[in-house]
């Protein structure tokens, strides 16, 4: 009996960017995918507005758009061995159960790389923490780091305000230990904000602070930077580094994008040595900052203490 791998692919595609993930807080550019590469046009400079214009007719200026293209990443899962093929084919619950680990792991790795693609790179958009010292939490990092404080978040808010980014819908991805920094040193302020109705729990979001929806990531899956004068983004698969620093990511969904490309399920049926079949999945996806100048995105990087 042939396995309907198209059904499995549909299950995966519908769950790659689940509603409870920070990844959906972005512009969806999947419609621009062409052969697993995104070709998304970026608007040119806005028109000049002049008060009480004296020269009429005005000289017309053609807007020059550009192609903001990038390659999608390929994510593949290690094959799973499954017996009782007929039951897998006819029972959605069992099929979904088998796919859960594949989807969860693909999601986790894709999210790590998406946060990396979104991370701030210009010095003006990178701030440093200024709290008390506590041990580093990045895997492989040594020494102490300065805690995140509410004042650090207020500074980041001010930078985003100066970028003239609309206040509604802003988001923040915090390493869990940075959120714990706030709870440990400034929990009374957070409780006060909660009482004023600023806290929310919905779609993976734990609360709202100064207009930012807050999402959390564990220590193995957090955004990292070097400890250079202008911190440099570290790839999710980079080797452990003793001086690495965790970072909070702040953005507005209109200034970052995601794209989902090819989703494919592989099936090697009726393997005699397994008394069953092997299955794996491949997904192409990615994203980037929406504008080449990186506006709308800020990173708060730990400082060494």
N, C-alpha and C positions, 0 to 999 in steps of 0.2 A: 504493500500500500504506500503510495507516494506521499511524502510529507509536504504540506502546503507551506513552504517557507515564506511565501508572500504574506501569510497571516501573521507569522512570527515577526516579520519586518515591520508590519503595521503596528503590532504591539510595542515594538521598540521605538519607532518614530514618534508615537503618541506620548511617550514617557521620557524622551531625551531632555526636554526642557519642561519639567513638571511645574505646576502652579505654585508649589511651595518652595521654589528655588529662586535665589537672587538673580539667576541668569535671565529670567523673563522680564526683569526690570531694564529693558533695553529696546532699541528699535530692531524689528525683525527684517533682515535683509535677505531672507531665503529666496525671495523672488528674483534676486539678481544673480543667483548661482548659475554659472555656465561652465559645464565640464569640471565641476568641483573647484572652481575659482570664482570669486565674487567680483563682478564689475559693477560698482555702484557709482553713478554720477554724483559729483559734489558741486553744489551751486557756487558760482563765482561771487565776487564782491557785491554787496547790496548797493542800490542806487543812492546817489547823493541827494540829500534834501536841503533845499535852499529857501531861506525865509525872504519874502518879498522880492522875488526874482525880477531883475530889471532887464535882462537880455532875453528876448523872445523872438524866434523860437530857440529853445535850448538845444545845445548840441547833443544828439543822441549817442549813447554809448552802448556797445554790444556787450552783454554779459558773457564771460568766458567760463564755461563749466569744465571740470576736470574729471578724469576717471580714477576714482579712489579704489584701486584693485588690490586684492590680497588672496593668497592661497588658503584653502581650508586644511585643517589638520585631519589626519586619519587615526581613528581610535579602533583598535581591534581587541576582542576578548579571547581569553584562552578557552579552547573547546571544552564543553561539558559532555560527559557520557550519560546517556539516558536509556533505560530499558523500557519495555512495555510500550512500544511505539503506538499501537492503536489507541491506547488510553490517552497518550499525550496528544494525539491528533484530535480526538473527540471531546476531551475535557479541557475547557478553557482554563479552569482553576489550576489544574496541574501544569498546563503549559505556561500560564502566567507565573506560577511558582518557580518553575525552572528558569524563566527569563529574569526573575527579580534580581538575582545576583549580577547577571550580565548588565542589566540596566543600571543598577546602583553603582557599579564600578565604573562603567562608561561615563555616567553622569558626574561622578566625583572627579575623574581625571579631566573630563571636558571642562568642568567648572574651574579647576585649578588653572588650566591654560587660558580660559576666557578671562579670569581675573588678571592674569599676567598680561594679556593683550590690552586690557583696559588700564593697567597701572600707569600713573603719572610718570613722566620722564623729564620734564623741564624743571629747572631749579625753582622757578616761581610757584610751581604747583606741588612742591614737596615740602612738608613741614616736619618738625621733629618733636618728640614727646618731651615733657618738662617736669614730670612727677618725681616721686621718691624712687630710690633704687630698689630693685627686686631681681631675682635670678632670671636669666634669659630663658625663653620658652621655645624658641625655634629648635627643632631637632638638630643636634650636632653643634649648636652654639654654646659658647662658654662665657663666664663672667656675668655681670649685672647689666640691666637695662633700666632706663627711666620709665616709670609708669605713665599710662595715658591719663589725662585729667579732663574734666569738663571744660576747663579753660582752653585746652588744646583744640577741642571740638569747636568752641566758640571762635577761635582764630581761623579754623578751616572754614567755618560758616562765613566769616567776614571776607575771606578770599573769594569764595564762591559768589558772595553778594557783589563784590567788585567786578567779577566776570559778567555780571548782569544775567545770571542764571535764574530762571523763574524758581520761586521758593517751593511751589507745590510739586510734590512727587520726588524730592531728593531722597537718595538712598545712601546707606553706609554699611559696608561689610567689615565686621570686627573680628579679629582673632578672639576666641573665647577668653583668653587670659587678659586681653585688653579690657573687655567688658567687666571681667572680675576686678581689674584695677579700679574701675569706677565704683563697683559695689563695695570694695574693701575700704576705700578712702573717702568716698563721697556718696555713700548709700542714702544718707538723709536727704540729699538734694534730689536723688532719683525717686525716692519715695514721695517727696513733695510734688515732683512732676507727675507721678502716677496719680496722686490725689486730684490734680487739676485736669485729669482726663487726657493726658498726653501719652499714656501707655496703651499699646495695642498688641494683640497676639492674633495674627492671621497670616496664612500662606507662608509660613516659615519665618515671618517677621516677629521679633520678640517685643518690640516697643517702638515708640517714636520719640525722638529727642531733637529739639530745636528744628523741627520740620523734616528731620531725616528718619526714614524707615530703617530700622537696624536689623541686620541679619548676622548670624554667627558662623564661624568656621573653626574646626578643631586644629590642633597644633601641627598635624601632619599635612594639612591642606590649606596653608595660609600664604598670603602674599609676602614675599621677602625682598629685601634690598641689601646691598653691600653697605659698608660703613664709610664710604668715601665722602669727601666734602660735599659733593652733590651725589647722594646715594643712587646706586645703579640697580635697576631691576634684576632679580635673579630668576632664571627659568625654573619651573617646578621640578624638573629632573636634574637640576644642578647638584654637584657633589656637596656634601655637608661642609659648612664653613663656620669656624669658631666665632667669627666677627659678624655673622649674618644677623639681620634685624627683621623682626616682624613688622607688618604695616597694616594700617586701616585704609580702606579704599572708600572714597566718597565720590558720588557721581549723580548726574541727573540722567534718567532714561533716554532723553532726547539727544544725548551726546555720546552714547556708546551704542554699538550694534552687535547682533549675533546673526549667524546664518547656519542653517541645517542643510547639508547636501545629501549625498548618497547614503541610504540605509540598506544593508544587505545581510541576509542570514545564510550561513553555509551549513549544509547537512551532508554527512557521510553515512549513508544508511546501511543497516544490516551488516555490521562488522562482526564476524564470527568470534573474534577474540574478546569482544565486549558483550556479546549476546544482546546487542542493541545498536544504537547509532550515536554519532558524535555531532555536536552542534556548536557553532560559534557565530559571532556577529561582528560586522564592520560598519562604522559610522564615520562620515566626514562632516565636520562642523568647525566653526570658529567664529571670530569676530575681531573687532578693533574699536579704537576711539573713532567717533563719527567724523570729527574734523581733524585735519592734519596738524593744526596748531595745538591740539590736545585740550582745548578749553572744555569746561564742564566736568573735569575730573581732577581730584586732589588725592594725594596720599599722605598719611601721617605716619612717619617712620620712627621707630624706636631710636632713642639716643643711648649710646653707651654710657654707663654710670661707673 
